[in-house]
Amino acid sequence: MKAARILGRVVCSSKVKSVEGLKLLLIQPLEWSGEESGEPIVATDTVGAGAGELVFWVAAKEAALAFGGNSLEDIPPVDAAIVGIVEGVNFQDWARSV
C-alpha cells in the first residue's frame, strides 16, 4: 500500500457503466515520510475520503479488486483505489535491539 494526500475531486460527464457512481479523487502520491512522490493521479474512493486527508491506496489489479464483484462486468477498469484513511503514522526503529 502507498500513501497519498487528497488534492480534490474529479468530475466526468460520461464514463463507462462500471465506473458510474464511483467517486474519483485527484491524489498526490507520497513517501511515508511525507515527501511527494511523482505526479498526481486519479483514484477511485472506497472509503469516503475528502480533500486534504492522508490516505493509503493500492494500484493495478488490487485497485479493481477493492470494489469486489462476481464477474468481469462487476469489476471497474481502475488503476488506483483509495482503501483507507490514515489517522496517524508511527515510525519506530525496528532494527534497534531492546
ABEGO torsion letter per residue (X at the ends): XBBBBBAEBBBBABBBAAABGBBBBBBBBBBAAGBBBEBBBBBBBAAGBBBGBBBBBBBEAAAAAAAEEABAAABBBBABBBABBBABBBBBBAABBX
